[in-house]
Amino acid sequence: MSMSEAVSTGALVMMAAILLMLLHQCLRLHELWQMALGCQKSVRWARICEVENRELRSALRAEREHIKQLQRKLVILQELIPAEG
């Protein structure tokens, strides 16, 4: 094997190694991309849940206030009914 053949073979081996490294990096990048998309979907769902929770807490506060109003009205009505006895 002559010197130029050895250099050519070495260069070919190096190019194959670089190609394998690039392929490996491409696969890792694809995995990271898929992970990022999954995180993006998770963030979207988290925001939706947060909005729903805020709305539910607001509705719960309104219901509690309504219950308090009804309880006050009940007390007033009970005071208006003459006590038997």
Contact map, one row per residue, 1 for C-alpha under 8 A:
1110110000000000000000000000000000000000000000000000000000000000000000000000000000000
1111110000000000000000000000000000000000000000000000000000000000000000000000000000000
1111111000000000000000000000000000000000000000000000000000000000000000000000000000000
0111111100000000000000000000000000000000000000000000000000000000000000000000000000000
1111111110000000000000000000000000000000000000000000000000000000000000000000000000000
1111111111000000000000000000000000000000000000000000000000000000000000000000000000000
0011111111100000000000000000000000000000000000000000000000000000000000000000000000000
0001111111110000000000000000000000000000000000000000000000000000000000000000000000000
0000111111111000000000000000000000000000000000000000000000000000000000000000000000000
0000011111111100000000000000000000000000000000000000000000000000000000000000000000000
0000001111111110000000000000000000000000000000000000000000000000000000000000000000000
0000000111111111000000000000000000000000000000000000000000000000000000000000000000000
0000000011111111100000000000000000000000000000000000000000000000000000000000000000000
0000000001111111110000000000000000000000000000000000000000000000000000000000000000000
0000000000111111111000000000000000000000000000000000000000000000000000000000000000000
0000000000011111111100000000000000000000000000000000000000000000000000000000000000000
0000000000001111111110000000000000000000000000000000000000000000000000000000000000000
0000000000000111111111000000000000000000000000000000000000000000000000000000000000000
0000000000000011111111100000000000000000000000000000000000000000000000000000000000000
0000000000000001111111110000000000000000000000000000000000000000000000000000000000000
0000000000000000111111111000000000000000000000000000000000000000000000000000000000000
0000000000000000011111111100000000000000000000000000000000000000000000000000000000000
0000000000000000001111111110000000000000000000000000000000000000000000000000000000000
0000000000000000000111111111000000000000000000000000000000000000000000000000000000000
0000000000000000000011111111100000000000000000000000000000000000000000000000000000000
0000000000000000000001111111110000000000000000000000000000000000000000000000000000000
0000000000000000000000111111111000000000000000000000000000000000000000000000000000000
0000000000000000000000011111111100000000000000000000000000000000000000000000000000000
0000000000000000000000001111111110000000000000000000000000000000000000000000000000000
0000000000000000000000000111111111000000000000000000000000000000000000000000000000000
0000000000000000000000000011111111100000000000000000000000000000000000000000000000000
0000000000000000000000000001111111110000000000000000000000000000000000000000000000000
0000000000000000000000000000111111111000000000000000000000000000000000000000000000000
0000000000000000000000000000011111111100000000000000000000000000000000000000000000000
0000000000000000000000000000001111111110000000000000000000000000000000000000000000000
0000000000000000000000000000000111111111000000000000000000000000000000000000000000000
0000000000000000000000000000000011111111100000000000000000000000000000000000000000000
0000000000000000000000000000000001111111110000000000000000000000000000000000000000000
0000000000000000000000000000000000111111111000000000000000000000000000000000000000000
0000000000000000000000000000000000011111111100000000000000000000000000000000000000000
0000000000000000000000000000000000001111111110000000000000000000000000000000000000000
0000000000000000000000000000000000000111111111000000000000000000000000000000000000000
0000000000000000000000000000000000000011111111100000000000000000000000000000000000000
0000000000000000000000000000000000000001111111110000000000000000000000000000000000000
0000000000000000000000000000000000000000111111111000000000000000000000000000000000000
0000000000000000000000000000000000000000011111111100000000000000000000000000000000000
0000000000000000000000000000000000000000001111111110000000000000000000000000000000000
0000000000000000000000000000000000000000000111111111000000000000000000000000000000000
0000000000000000000000000000000000000000000011111111100000000000000000000000000000000
0000000000000000000000000000000000000000000001111111110000000000000000000000000000000
0000000000000000000000000000000000000000000000111111111000000000000000000000000000000
0000000000000000000000000000000000000000000000011111111100000000000000000000000000000
0000000000000000000000000000000000000000000000001111111110000000000000000000000000000
0000000000000000000000000000000000000000000000000111111111000000000000000000000000000
0000000000000000000000000000000000000000000000000011111111100000000000000000000000000
0000000000000000000000000000000000000000000000000001111111110000000000000000000000000
0000000000000000000000000000000000000000000000000000111111111000000000000000000000000
0000000000000000000000000000000000000000000000000000011111111100000000000000000000000
0000000000000000000000000000000000000000000000000000001111111110000000000000000000000
0000000000000000000000000000000000000000000000000000000111111111000000000000000000000
0000000000000000000000000000000000000000000000000000000011111111100000000000000000000
0000000000000000000000000000000000000000000000000000000001111111110000000000000000000
0000000000000000000000000000000000000000000000000000000000111111111000000000000000000
0000000000000000000000000000000000000000000000000000000000011111111100000000000000000
0000000000000000000000000000000000000000000000000000000000001111111110000000000000000
0000000000000000000000000000000000000000000000000000000000000111111111000000000000000
0000000000000000000000000000000000000000000000000000000000000011111111100000000000000
0000000000000000000000000000000000000000000000000000000000000001111111110000000000000
0000000000000000000000000000000000000000000000000000000000000000111111111000000000000
0000000000000000000000000000000000000000000000000000000000000000011111111100000000000
0000000000000000000000000000000000000000000000000000000000000000001111111110000000000
0000000000000000000000000000000000000000000000000000000000000000000111111111000000000
0000000000000000000000000000000000000000000000000000000000000000000011111111100000000
0000000000000000000000000000000000000000000000000000000000000000000001111111110000000
0000000000000000000000000000000000000000000000000000000000000000000000111111111000000
0000000000000000000000000000000000000000000000000000000000000000000000011111111100000
0000000000000000000000000000000000000000000000000000000000000000000000001111111110000
0000000000000000000000000000000000000000000000000000000000000000000000000111111110000
0000000000000000000000000000000000000000000000000000000000000000000000000011111111000
0000000000000000000000000000000000000000000000000000000000000000000000000001111111000
0000000000000000000000000000000000000000000000000000000000000000000000000000111111100
0000000000000000000000000000000000000000000000000000000000000000000000000000001111110
0000000000000000000000000000000000000000000000000000000000000000000000000000000011111
0000000000000000000000000000000000000000000000000000000000000000000000000000000001111
0000000000000000000000000000000000000000000000000000000000000000000000000000000000111
